[in-house]
Amino acid sequence: MTAFIAGTRATLRRQPFIRRNATLREYASMNSGPAGSGGAIFVCDCNSQSQVSWSSAALMAAVAATATTFFAAGSTVALSEGSATTDEDRTKILNWSGTHSVELAQGDYHEPETMDELVQLVSRAYREGRHIRPVGSALSPNGLAFDSRGMVGLSNLDRILKIDKEGLTVTVEAGARVSQVLDALRPHGLTLPNLASIAEQQIGGFVSVGAHGTGAAVSTCDEFVEALTIVTPSQFGVVKMTEQSHGPLFRLARLGLGGLGILSEVTLKVVPAHRLVEQTIVMTRLEAKEQLSTLLKRHKHVRYMWIPYEDAVVVVTNDPENELPLRGPGTEVDDGNGGKKKVVTADDIKPKYSRDEQLGPLQGLLGKILKNKQDTTLDEDAINGMGFGDLRDVILASGNMLDPDHIKRCNKAEREFWVKAQGVEIAPSDQKLQFDCGGQQWVYEVCFPVGTYGFPNSNSMGFVEELLNEIETTGIAAPSPIEQRWTKGSQSPLSPASVGPQEHETYESQNALFSWVGVIMYLPSEDFDPTGFRREFITQSFKDEYCKLVRKVGQKYGIMCHWAKLEVSDEDDPSVAESVRARFGPKVVNEFNAARDLYDPKGLLSCPLLEKVFGTSSDN
């Protein structure tokens, strides 16, 4: 018997029957009736088409973005976001986005409940040569933490160990989720310096994969680490590290991809809690290009959301309430010292349009799609009860998700939504730095250098302009948004935003600026796609067309993929792993492999991705 670990928003899809000679877009349109809405969902078969009805209640359950973890009967363990069940024979784990899974034999998946248990487990694995790949919340879209040879989950090791208000640090066990840390800091008037769009990562994964937020003068999250403890399957056992004690090894370990030891404790920098004033405006592409340099210097946090096939860029800025730029949002008043300052008033945050008016374009499009399909099970009340993300998910899933015309209609409605949603909001930073990432999706995000904070070059706009031109010329079904963010460079050698080996710090290394650009393709859930046909071919199209296009355009810009979104399987382009090695250079690759040989001489922490990029212990 095999037990199953169901993901938070997904379950493993059933293996589809593949008809010979079918095109990607034919399969993308299969089951593209009003999925889950009570209309007919067509399931492809060689000789016939059968119909399955789904109620509106099933649809509502499918599109709800929930943090609940679902378990198979008899489950005994669970990850926080991706999830796991286990029985006496097998354990199967599925990541959060439903894009990767792993199955482990009995006794190969462990969840220690105390730090002593973790140390004993790693020590025994070292003696016996048993694989112990660490896994956090299983949020990585590429399943970076997955390895069928053996895994260790850290969800039980989630204590907040120490909050130092004077030193502005917090020490936690690595299994603590970002949201837990934020909750613990809040009563002390503290918070984390930045977030990576969501807060359900475990701290160990948060820093180990190089998570990032946005802010031209704000570092990536690995730079928040002041001290760490790793439990290594080596003669060194438990190793405590700081910059002062271990220097280069510390910088490798804090963003070590789980390859140097199981991260057990982390000390992070914190900052005083503060509220952010968020302004959302819609610009033309030319306006976004011309104003970028000014916006990056004027605002603490800047995020662009490009809408393919539309001359529109959603620009979101965030600034501390007490540090508002004079040319930013708010009302200008006297500062009491003969000067001026900005404050946010009730009039500033009053929306120009009601919620119904903002959502009207999306509701109207969904109603039109369902009417054309002569489906009446999803009534007006149900549509009006949906939020922005749910409406977009249902609109996309109700048509052919690889048809550019269908995507264009959805993107147009989304632009109209954002035009009416423009405005100002104010809230604590740990709320404003998170945002809705949408439903299940493939994500491919790359990072590349764009000059310095004081002197950004043209690469930020050059890359996106070329990418959009290729998308719109070739007709790729690219849903909105293409998201673009910026961060300061990192001293961690394996960070995609690494400034590279430095003997001495320079202005360029201290002020290095990097841009992060992410493209997506949404996936229908199993309730929308019971056969798995659509997911299968959307996945194939995303990898074969969209990702290759991003790499083609990005080659001259020196792009590096986000570690949690890098795909280097046998089916993918074999040149990807080579390009990663070339991006970091032989010095960094050799130093990381030397550290692996030191702290994991038997390769017990490795995984397929690490082995394809950096080799195995025997190779090293």
C-alpha positions as CSV (number, residue, x, y, z in Angstrom):
1,M,0.0,0.0,0.0
2,T,1.2,3.5,-0.8
3,A,0.1,6.4,1.3
4,F,-0.1,9.9,-0.2
5,I,0.9,13.3,0.9
6,A,-1.5,15.8,-0.7
7,G,-0.3,19.3,-1.4
8,T,-2.0,22.3,0.0
9,R,-3.6,23.4,-3.2
10,A,-3.2,20.3,-5.2
11,T,-3.4,16.5,-5.4
12,L,-1.4,14.3,-7.7
13,R,-3.1,14.1,-11.1
14,R,-4.1,10.8,-12.6
15,Q,-1.9,9.6,-15.4
16,P,-3.5,10.9,-18.6
17,F,-4.1,8.8,-21.7
18,I,-2.1,10.5,-24.5
19,R,-3.6,10.4,-28.0
20,R,-1.1,10.1,-30.8
21,N,-0.4,13.1,-33.0
22,A,-2.4,15.5,-30.8
23,T,-1.0,19.0,-30.6
24,L,-0.3,20.9,-27.4
25,R,-3.1,23.3,-28.0
26,E,-5.6,20.6,-28.8
27,Y,-5.0,19.0,-25.4
28,A,-5.0,22.4,-23.6
29,S,-8.5,22.9,-24.8
30,M,-9.7,19.5,-23.7
31,N,-11.8,19.7,-20.5
32,S,-12.0,23.4,-21.1
33,G,-15.8,23.6,-20.5
34,P,-16.9,25.5,-17.5
35,A,-14.7,23.3,-15.4
36,G,-16.1,22.4,-12.0
37,S,-19.1,24.6,-12.6
38,G,-21.6,21.9,-13.3
39,G,-21.2,22.0,-17.1
40,A,-19.7,19.1,-19.0
41,I,-16.0,18.4,-18.7
42,F,-14.9,16.4,-21.7
43,V,-12.4,13.6,-21.1
44,C,-10.5,12.5,-24.1
45,D,-10.5,8.8,-25.1
46,C,-9.4,7.2,-28.3
47,N,-13.0,6.2,-29.3
48,S,-15.3,8.4,-27.3
49,Q,-15.8,11.4,-25.1
50,S,-17.5,10.9,-21.8
51,Q,-19.0,13.7,-19.7
52,V,-18.6,14.3,-16.0
53,S,-20.7,16.9,-14.1
54,W,-19.2,19.1,-11.4
55,S,-21.3,21.2,-9.0
56,S,-20.8,24.9,-8.3
57,A,-19.8,23.9,-4.8
58,A,-17.0,21.7,-6.1
59,L,-15.8,24.6,-8.3
60,M,-15.8,27.0,-5.3
61,A,-13.8,24.5,-3.3
62,A,-11.4,24.1,-6.1
63,V,-10.6,27.7,-6.7
64,A,-10.4,28.7,-3.0
65,A,-6.8,29.6,-2.1
66,T,-6.6,27.8,1.2
67,A,-3.8,27.2,3.7
68,T,-5.4,24.0,4.8
69,T,-3.4,20.8,4.4
70,F,-5.3,17.7,3.2
71,F,-4.3,14.2,4.2
72,A,-5.0,10.7,3.1
73,A,-6.7,8.4,5.6
74,G,-4.2,7.1,8.1
75,S,-1.7,9.8,7.6
76,T,0.8,10.4,10.4
77,V,3.0,13.3,9.2
78,A,2.4,16.5,7.4
79,L,4.5,19.3,5.9
80,S,3.3,22.9,6.5
81,E,2.4,23.8,2.9
82,G,3.3,20.9,0.6
83,S,2.3,17.8,2.6
84,A,3.0,14.2,3.4
85,T,1.2,11.1,4.5
86,T,2.8,7.9,5.4
87,D,1.8,4.3,6.2
88,E,3.7,1.1,6.9
89,D,4.9,0.8,3.3
90,R,5.4,4.1,1.4
91,T,5.4,7.8,1.8
92,K,4.6,10.2,-1.1
93,I,5.2,14.0,-0.9
94,L,3.8,16.6,-3.3
95,N,5.0,20.2,-3.4
96,W,2.8,23.2,-2.9
97,S,2.3,24.0,-6.6
98,G,1.6,20.4,-7.5
99,T,4.4,20.3,-10.1
100,H,6.7,17.7,-8.4
101,S,6.3,14.7,-6.1
102,V,8.5,12.1,-4.6
103,E,7.9,8.6,-3.2
104,L,10.0,7.1,-0.4
105,A,10.3,3.6,0.9
106,Q,9.4,2.7,4.4
107,G,11.8,4.3,6.9
108,D,13.3,6.7,4.4
109,Y,11.3,9.8,5.6
110,H,11.9,11.2,9.0
111,E,10.5,14.0,11.1
112,P,12.6,14.4,14.3
113,E,10.7,16.0,17.2
114,T,13.7,17.4,19.1
115,M,17.1,18.8,18.2
116,D,18.7,15.8,20.0
117,E,16.7,13.4,17.7
118,L,17.9,15.3,14.7
119,V,21.6,15.0,15.8
120,Q,21.2,11.3,16.5
121,L,19.5,10.8,13.1
122,V,22.2,12.5,11.2
123,S,24.9,10.7,13.1
124,R,23.3,7.3,12.4
125,A,22.9,8.2,8.7
126,Y,26.6,9.1,8.5
127,R,27.6,5.7,10.0
128,E,25.2,3.7,7.8
129,G,25.5,5.8,4.7
130,R,21.7,6.6,4.6
131,H,20.4,9.5,2.6
132,I,18.9,12.4,4.6
133,R,18.0,15.3,2.2
134,P,16.4,18.1,4.3
135,V,12.9,19.4,3.3
136,G,11.0,22.4,4.6
137,S,7.5,23.4,3.6
138,A,7.9,21.9,0.1
139,L,7.2,25.2,-1.5
140,S,9.9,25.2,-4.2
141,P,8.2,24.8,-7.6
142,N,11.0,22.6,-8.8
143,G,11.0,20.2,-5.8
144,L,14.5,21.2,-4.9
145,A,14.3,19.4,-1.5
146,F,13.0,16.1,-3.0
147,D,15.1,12.9,-3.1
148,S,13.6,9.4,-3.1
149,R,16.7,8.0,-1.4
150,G,15.8,9.6,1.9
151,M,14.5,12.9,3.4
152,V,14.2,14.7,6.7
153,G,11.3,17.1,7.5
154,L,11.9,19.8,10.1
155,S,8.3,20.9,10.7
156,N,8.5,19.8,14.4
157,L,11.6,21.9,15.0
158,D,9.9,25.3,15.0
159,R,10.6,27.0,18.3
160,I,11.4,30.7,18.6
161,L,14.5,30.5,20.8
162,K,15.5,34.1,21.5
163,I,14.4,37.7,20.6
164,D,17.1,40.3,21.3
165,K,15.5,43.7,21.2
166,E,18.7,45.6,21.8
167,G,20.8,43.6,19.3
168,L,17.9,43.5,16.8
169,T,18.1,39.7,16.2
170,V,15.9,36.7,16.5
171,T,17.1,33.1,16.9
172,V,14.8,30.3,15.8
173,E,14.8,26.7,14.9
174,A,15.0,26.2,11.2
175,G,11.6,24.6,10.9
176,A,9.8,27.7,12.1
177,R,7.7,29.3,9.4
178,V,8.3,32.9,8.4
179,S,4.7,33.7,9.6
180,Q,5.4,32.2,13.0
181,V,8.5,34.4,13.4
182,L,6.6,37.5,12.4
183,D,3.9,36.6,14.9
184,A,6.5,36.2,17.6
185,L,8.2,39.5,16.8
186,R,5.1,41.6,16.6
187,P,4.5,42.0,20.4
188,H,8.1,43.2,20.7
189,G,7.6,45.9,18.1
190,L,9.9,44.1,15.6
191,T,9.7,42.5,12.2
192,L,11.8,41.0,9.4
193,P,13.5,43.4,7.0
194,N,11.8,42.0,3.9
195,L,9.6,39.1,2.8
196,A,9.5,36.9,-0.3
197,S,5.9,37.5,-1.3
198,I,4.5,34.8,1.0
199,A,5.3,33.8,4.6
200,E,4.7,30.1,4.8
201,Q,8.3,29.1,4.0
202,Q,10.3,27.5,6.8
203,I,13.2,29.7,7.8
204,G,15.7,27.0,6.7
205,G,14.3,27.0,3.2
206,F,13.7,30.8,3.2
207,V,17.5,31.5,3.5
208,S,18.9,28.3,1.9
209,V,17.4,28.9,-1.6
210,G,18.1,32.7,-1.8
211,A,14.5,33.9,-1.3
212,H,14.1,37.6,-2.0
213,G,11.6,40.5,-1.8
214,T,12.0,43.8,-3.6
215,G,13.9,47.0,-2.9
216,A,16.9,48.4,-4.8
217,A,18.7,49.1,-1.5
218,V,17.4,46.0,0.3
219,S,19.4,42.7,0.3
220,T,18.2,39.2,-0.5
221,C,17.0,37.2,2.5
222,D,20.2,35.2,3.0
223,E,21.9,38.5,3.9
224,F,19.7,38.7,7.0
225,V,21.5,35.7,8.6
226,E,23.9,36.6,11.5
227,A,24.6,33.1,12.7
228,L,23.6,29.5,11.9
229,T,23.9,25.9,13.1
230,I,24.1,23.0,10.7
231,V,24.0,19.3,11.6
232,T,26.5,17.6,9.3
233,P,26.8,13.9,8.3
234,S,30.6,14.2,8.8
235,Q,33.2,14.0,11.5
236,F,32.4,17.6,12.4
237,G,28.8,16.8,13.6
238,V,27.1,20.0,14.8
239,V,28.8,23.1,13.4
240,K,28.0,26.7,14.6
241,M,28.9,29.4,12.2
242,T,29.2,33.2,12.0
243,E,30.9,35.5,9.5
244,Q,33.7,36.0,12.1
245,S,34.2,32.4,12.9
246,H,34.0,30.8,9.4
247,G,34.0,33.6,6.8
248,P,33.6,32.1,3.3
249,L,32.2,28.8,4.7
250,F,29.5,30.8,6.5
251,R,28.5,32.6,3.4
252,L,28.3,29.3,1.5
253,A,26.3,27.6,4.3
254,R,23.7,30.3,4.7
255,L,22.7,29.9,1.1
256,G,23.8,26.3,0.7
257,L,20.8,24.6,-1.0
258,G,20.7,22.1,1.9
259,G,24.0,20.6,0.6
260,L,26.4,21.4,3.5
261,G,24.3,20.3,6.5
262,I,20.8,20.3,7.9
263,L,20.2,23.8,9.0
264,S,18.9,23.5,12.5
265,E,19.1,27.0,14.1
266,V,19.3,30.5,12.5
267,T,19.9,33.9,13.9
268,L,18.3,36.7,11.7
269,K,18.5,40.4,11.7
270,V,15.3,42.2,12.5
271,V,14.1,45.8,12.3
272,P,11.6,47.9,14.2
273,A,8.0,47.2,13.1
274,H,6.6,49.8,10.8
275,R,3.7,50.5,8.5
276,L,4.1,50.8,4.8
277,V,2.2,53.1,2.5
278,E,1.5,51.2,-0.7
279,Q,0.6,53.0,-4.0
280,T,-0.7,51.1,-7.0
281,I,-0.7,52.9,-10.3
282,V,-1.0,51.7,-13.9
283,M,1.5,53.1,-16.4
284,T,2.1,52.6,-20.1
285,R,5.2,50.6,-21.0
286,L,7.0,53.8,-22.1
287,E,6.1,55.6,-18.8
288,A,7.3,52.6,-16.8
289,K,10.6,52.6,-18.7
290,E,11.2,56.3,-18.4
291,Q,10.4,56.5,-14.7
292,L,12.2,53.3,-13.5
293,S,15.4,54.9,-12.4
294,T,13.6,57.6,-10.5
295,L,11.2,55.1,-8.9
296,L,14.0,52.8,-7.7
297,K,15.7,55.7,-5.9
298,R,12.5,57.3,-4.6
299,H,10.8,54.3,-3.1
300,K,12.0,51.6,-0.7
301,H,10.1,48.8,-2.5
302,V,9.2,48.8,-6.2
303,R,7.4,46.0,-8.1
304,Y,6.4,46.0,-11.8
305,M,3.7,43.7,-13.2
306,W,3.8,43.7,-17.0
307,I,0.6,42.6,-18.7
308,P,1.4,40.8,-22.0
309,Y,-0.6,41.9,-25.1
310,E,-1.6,45.1,-23.2
311,D,0.2,48.5,-23.1
312,A,0.0,48.5,-19.3
313,V,2.4,48.0,-16.4
314,V,1.0,47.8,-12.8
315,V,3.5,49.6,-10.6
316,V,3.4,48.9,-6.9
317,T,5.5,51.0,-4.5
318,N,5.9,50.8,-0.7
319,D,7.4,53.2,1.7
320,P,7.6,53.5,5.5
321,E,4.8,55.7,6.8
322,N,7.2,58.2,8.4
323,E,9.6,58.4,5.4
324,L,7.3,59.2,2.5
325,P,8.9,60.8,-0.4
326,L,7.6,64.3,-1.2
327,R,6.7,63.2,-4.8
328,G,5.1,60.0,-3.6
329,P,1.6,59.2,-2.3
330,G,-0.1,61.2,0.5
331,T,-1.0,64.7,1.4
332,E,1.7,67.4,1.8
333,V,1.8,69.2,5.2
334,D,4.3,71.3,7.2
335,D,6.9,69.3,9.1
336,G,7.1,71.8,11.9
337,N,10.7,72.7,11.0
338,G,10.0,75.1,8.1
339,G,9.8,72.3,5.6
340,K,7.3,69.9,4.1
341,K,6.5,66.2,4.6
342,K,3.9,63.8,3.4
343,V,1.2,62.1,5.5
344,V,-1.6,59.7,4.6
345,T,-5.1,60.9,5.4
346,A,-8.5,59.2,5.2
347,D,-9.1,60.9,1.9
348,D,-5.8,59.5,0.5
349,I,-6.8,55.9,1.1
350,K,-10.4,56.2,0.1
351,P,-10.8,54.1,-3.1
352,K,-12.2,55.8,-6.2
353,Y,-14.1,52.7,-7.3
354,S,-16.1,50.2,-5.2
355,R,-15.1,46.6,-5.0
356,D,-17.9,45.6,-7.5
357,E,-16.7,48.3,-9.9
358,Q,-13.1,47.1,-9.7
359,L,-14.1,43.4,-10.3
360,G,-16.7,44.2,-12.9
361,P,-14.5,43.6,-16.0
362,L,-13.5,40.1,-14.7
363,Q,-17.0,39.2,-13.6
364,G,-18.4,40.4,-17.0
365,L,-15.8,38.2,-18.9
366,L,-16.6,35.1,-16.8
367,G,-20.3,35.6,-17.2
368,K,-19.9,35.9,-21.0
369,I,-17.7,32.8,-21.2
370,L,-20.3,30.8,-19.2
371,K,-23.2,32.2,-21.3
372,N,-21.5,31.1,-24.5
373,K,-21.1,27.7,-23.1
374,Q,-24.8,27.8,-22.1
375,D,-23.9,26.9,-18.5
376,T,-26.1,28.3,-15.7
377,T,-24.8,26.4,-12.7
378,L,-22.4,29.1,-11.7
379,D,-24.9,31.9,-11.0
380,E,-24.4,35.6,-10.5
381,D,-24.3,35.4,-6.8
382,A,-21.5,32.8,-6.9
383,I,-19.5,35.0,-9.4
384,N,-20.0,38.1,-7.3
385,G,-18.7,36.3,-4.2
386,M,-15.3,35.6,-5.8
387,G,-12.2,37.8,-5.3
388,F,-9.7,38.9,-8.0
389,G,-7.5,35.7,-7.8
390,D,-10.4,33.3,-7.9
391,L,-12.1,35.1,-10.8
392,R,-8.8,35.0,-12.8
393,D,-8.3,31.3,-12.0
394,V,-11.9,30.3,-13.1
395,I,-11.7,32.5,-16.3
396,L,-8.5,30.9,-17.4
397,A,-9.6,27.3,-16.6
398,S,-12.9,27.9,-18.4
399,G,-11.2,28.2,-21.7
400,N,-8.2,26.9,-23.6
401,M,-5.3,28.0,-21.5
402,L,-2.8,27.7,-24.4
403,D,-4.9,29.7,-26.8
404,P,-3.4,33.2,-27.1
405,D,-6.8,34.8,-27.9
406,H,-8.3,33.4,-24.6
407,I,-5.3,34.7,-22.7
408,K,-5.5,38.1,-24.4
409,R,-9.2,38.4,-23.2
410,C,-8.2,37.5,-19.7
411,N,-5.2,39.9,-19.7
412,K,-7.4,42.7,-21.0
413,A,-9.9,42.2,-18.2
414,E,-7.1,42.2,-15.7
415,R,-5.8,45.5,-17.0
416,E,-9.2,47.0,-16.6
417,F,-9.4,45.7,-13.1
418,W,-6.0,47.3,-12.1
419,V,-7.0,50.6,-13.7
420,K,-9.9,50.8,-11.3
421,A,-7.9,49.3,-8.4
422,Q,-5.3,52.1,-8.4
423,G,-4.9,53.9,-5.1
424,V,-3.2,54.0,-1.8
425,E,-3.3,51.6,1.2
426,I,-1.5,51.6,4.5
427,A,-0.8,48.5,6.7
428,P,2.0,46.8,8.7
429,S,5.0,45.9,6.5
430,D,4.5,42.1,7.1
431,Q,1.1,42.5,5.4
432,K,2.0,44.7,2.5
433,L,5.2,42.8,1.5
434,Q,3.0,39.7,1.0
435,F,0.7,39.4,-2.0
436,D,-1.5,36.9,-3.7
437,C,0.6,34.7,-6.1
438,G,-2.5,33.1,-7.7
439,G,-3.4,29.5,-7.9
440,Q,-1.4,26.5,-9.0
441,Q,1.2,27.5,-11.6
442,W,4.6,26.9,-13.2
443,V,7.0,29.7,-12.4
444,Y,10.3,30.5,-14.1
445,E,12.2,33.4,-12.5
446,V,15.6,34.7,-13.5
447,C,18.0,37.2,-12.0
448,F,20.6,39.4,-13.7
449,P,22.8,42.4,-12.9
450,V,21.5,45.9,-13.9
451,G,24.3,48.2,-12.8
452,T,24.3,49.9,-9.4
453,Y,21.8,51.6,-7.1
454,G,23.3,55.0,-8.1
455,F,23.7,54.2,-11.8
456,P,21.3,51.6,-13.0
457,N,21.8,50.6,-16.6
458,S,19.3,49.8,-19.3
459,N,19.3,46.1,-18.9
460,S,16.1,46.0,-16.7
461,M,14.0,47.4,-19.5
462,G,16.0,45.9,-22.3
463,F,15.4,42.3,-21.2
464,V,11.6,42.8,-20.6
465,E,11.1,44.7,-23.8
466,E,12.8,41.9,-25.8
467,L,10.9,39.2,-24.0
468,L,7.5,40.9,-24.5
469,N,8.3,41.4,-28.2
470,E,9.1,37.7,-28.7
471,I,6.0,36.7,-26.7
472,E,3.7,38.9,-28.8
473,T,5.4,38.1,-32.1
474,T,5.4,34.3,-31.7
475,G,2.0,34.2,-30.0
476,I,2.9,32.5,-26.7
477,A,-0.1,32.2,-24.4
478,A,1.5,34.3,-21.7
479,P,-0.9,35.2,-18.8
480,S,-0.5,38.2,-16.6
481,P,1.7,39.1,-14.9
482,I,5.3,39.1,-15.9
483,E,6.6,40.2,-12.5
484,Q,9.7,42.3,-12.1
485,R,11.5,43.1,-8.8
486,W,14.9,44.5,-7.8
487,T,17.3,43.8,-4.9
488,K,20.7,44.8,-3.7
489,G,23.4,42.2,-4.4
490,S,24.4,39.4,-2.1
491,Q,27.7,38.3,-0.7
492,S,26.6,34.7,-0.7
493,P,28.6,33.0,-3.5
494,L,25.6,30.9,-4.7
495,S,23.1,33.7,-4.7
496,P,21.6,34.4,-8.1
497,A,22.3,38.0,-7.1
498,S,25.9,37.3,-6.0
499,V,28.4,40.1,-6.6
500,G,31.0,37.4,-7.3
501,P,34.3,36.7,-5.6
502,Q,35.7,39.9,-4.1
503,E,39.1,40.4,-2.6
504,H,38.2,43.9,-1.5
505,E,34.8,45.6,-1.4
506,T,34.3,48.3,-4.1
507,Y,31.5,50.8,-4.8
508,E,30.2,48.4,-7.4
509,S,30.0,45.4,-5.1
510,Q,28.5,47.4,-2.2
511,N,25.8,49.0,-4.4
512,A,25.3,46.2,-7.0
513,L,21.7,46.2,-8.3
514,F,19.9,43.1,-9.6
515,S,16.6,42.6,-11.4
516,W,14.4,39.5,-10.9
517,V,11.9,38.7,-13.6
518,G,9.3,35.9,-13.3
519,V,7.0,34.4,-15.9
520,I,4.1,32.0,-15.2
521,M,1.6,29.7,-16.7
522,Y,-1.3,28.8,-14.5
523,L,-2.5,25.2,-14.0
524,P,-6.0,23.9,-13.6
525,S,-6.5,21.9,-10.4
526,E,-7.5,18.3,-10.5
527,D,-11.1,19.3,-10.1
528,F,-10.8,21.4,-13.2
529,D,-8.8,18.8,-15.0
530,P,-9.7,15.3,-13.8
531,T,-7.7,13.5,-16.5
532,G,-4.6,15.6,-16.2
533,F,-4.5,16.3,-19.9
534,R,-4.4,20.0,-19.6
535,R,-1.8,20.2,-16.9
536,E,0.4,17.8,-18.9
537,F,0.4,19.9,-22.0
538,I,0.5,23.3,-20.3
539,T,3.6,22.0,-18.5
540,Q,5.2,20.8,-21.8
541,S,4.4,24.1,-23.5
542,F,5.8,26.1,-20.5
543,K,9.1,24.2,-20.6
544,D,9.5,23.8,-24.3
545,E,8.4,27.3,-25.4
546,Y,8.2,29.8,-22.6
547,C,11.2,28.9,-20.5
548,K,13.4,28.4,-23.6
549,L,12.4,31.8,-24.8
550,V,13.3,33.4,-21.5
551,R,16.8,31.7,-21.7
552,K,17.2,32.7,-25.3
553,V,16.4,36.4,-24.6
554,G,18.4,36.4,-21.3
555,Q,21.6,34.9,-22.6
556,K,23.2,38.2,-23.3
557,Y,22.1,39.6,-20.0
558,G,23.8,37.0,-17.8
559,I,20.7,35.5,-16.3
560,M,20.6,33.0,-13.5
561,C,17.5,31.2,-12.5
562,H,16.1,31.3,-9.0
563,W,17.3,28.1,-7.3
564,A,13.8,27.0,-6.3
565,K,12.6,27.4,-9.9
566,L,15.5,25.9,-11.8
567,E,14.6,22.7,-13.8
568,V,17.5,20.5,-14.9
569,S,15.9,17.0,-15.3
570,D,17.0,14.7,-18.1
571,E,14.0,15.8,-20.2
572,D,15.1,19.5,-20.0
573,D,17.7,21.3,-22.0
574,P,21.1,19.7,-20.9
575,S,22.8,23.1,-21.5
576,V,20.9,24.5,-18.4
577,A,23.2,22.9,-15.9
578,E,26.3,24.0,-17.9
579,S,25.0,27.6,-18.0
580,V,24.6,27.6,-14.2
581,R,28.2,26.4,-13.7
582,A,29.4,29.0,-16.2
583,R,27.3,31.8,-14.5
584,F,29.1,31.2,-11.1
585,G,32.5,30.3,-12.5
586,P,34.9,27.5,-11.6
587,K,36.1,29.2,-8.4
588,V,32.7,29.3,-6.7
589,V,31.8,25.8,-8.0
590,N,35.0,24.3,-6.7
591,E,34.7,26.1,-3.3
592,F,31.2,24.8,-2.9
593,N,32.2,21.2,-3.8
594,A,35.1,21.4,-1.4
595,A,32.7,22.4,1.4
596,R,30.4,19.5,0.4
597,D,33.3,17.1,0.6
598,L,34.1,18.6,4.1
599,Y,30.7,18.5,5.6
600,D,28.9,15.8,3.5
601,P,31.7,13.5,2.3
602,K,29.3,10.6,1.5
603,G,26.9,12.8,-0.4
604,L,24.0,12.0,1.9
605,L,22.4,15.5,1.6
606,S,22.5,15.7,-2.2
607,C,19.6,15.6,-4.6
608,P,19.3,15.2,-8.4
609,L,19.5,19.0,-9.1
610,L,22.7,19.4,-7.0
611,E,24.3,16.4,-8.7
612,K,23.5,17.6,-12.2
613,V,24.9,21.1,-11.5
614,F,27.8,20.4,-9.1
615,G,28.4,16.6,-9.5
616,T,28.4,13.8,-7.0
617,S,30.9,13.2,-4.2
618,S,32.8,10.7,-6.4
619,D,32.9,13.2,-9.2
620,N,34.4,15.8,-6.9
